[in-house]
Amino acid sequence: MNETYLTVKELPISERPYEKCENYGAGALSDAELLAVILRTGTKQQRVIDLAVNILNYPSAHTGLKGLNYLTMKELTRIKGVGRVKAIEILCLTEITKRMSKEIHRDSLKLITPQSVADYYMQDMRHLTREQVMLLMMDSKNKLIKDMIISEGTVNTSIMPTREIFVHAVKYEAVNIILMHNHPSGDPTPSAEDIRVTKRLLEAGGIIGITLMDHIIIGDNRYISLKEQGLI
């Protein structure tokens, strides 16, 4: 049976986000209207704007636009009116926003500045639901050689493989390294284990001639640099 979809163009003129955007700019659109433009169609049972509202209000740890960053393919397709295609569109939308944010900070990235490093990787790491460890490897002039994900932990436990970190650093002939990991709780306050591991890596690097410049912990739009805290 063919379903009749209610498109954005079939909404009352006063509720059409395309016309509203054209006349007043994208900034005049509500969050639901912006998402409705991306979705384009609703279902036989609900208007596209109502579908957008339902997606933004999906019950999870976070709702609204922020919540979109946490929704998985499986969760999205549980929402009535969201099939495979719409779920993929939403996932791609959130990935675009992350990459746009990263590009904004690319030109100002200075690996000796914790703030700029945190800004550059914030959108990649702040919404992760598990701890992830990233290694940044630089040459003697602090030019980035390569960044890579070293390991992934559980919801509240990261895996900090000292040997693997330095194996990669030696492989890529890094002189300096920066370690980063996220706290899914959103609170970047270092744990006793974070501090202990940092000191161990600092000592190990000193022995083989690779300097640990910083260990940055990413929270929800916040970060803590162990270097700035005087721990490195």
HELIX and SHEET records of a PDB file:
HELIX    1   1 VAL A    8  GLU A   10  5                                   3    
HELIX    2   2 ILE A   13  GLU A   15  5                                   3    
HELIX    3   3 PRO A   17  TYR A   24  1                                   8    
HELIX    4   4 ALA A   26  ALA A   28  5                                   3    
HELIX    5   5 ASP A   31  LEU A   39  1                                   9    
HELIX    6   6 VAL A   48  LEU A   56  1                                   9    
HELIX    7   7 GLY A   64  LEU A   68  1                                   5    
HELIX    8   8 MET A   73  LEU A   76  1                                   4    
HELIX    9   9 ARG A   84  ARG A  106  1                                  23    
HELIX   10  10 PRO A  114  MET A  125  1                                  12    
HELIX   11  11 THR A  162  LYS A  171  1                                  10    
HELIX   12  12 ALA A  192  ILE A  208  1                                  17    
SHEET    1   A 5 LEU A 144  GLU A 152  0                                        
SHEET    2   A 5 GLN A 132  MET A 138 -1                                        
SHEET    3   A 5 ASN A 176  ASN A 182 -1                                        
SHEET    4   A 5 THR A 211  ILE A 218  1                                        
SHEET    5   A 5 TYR A 223  SER A 225 -1                                        
END                                                                             
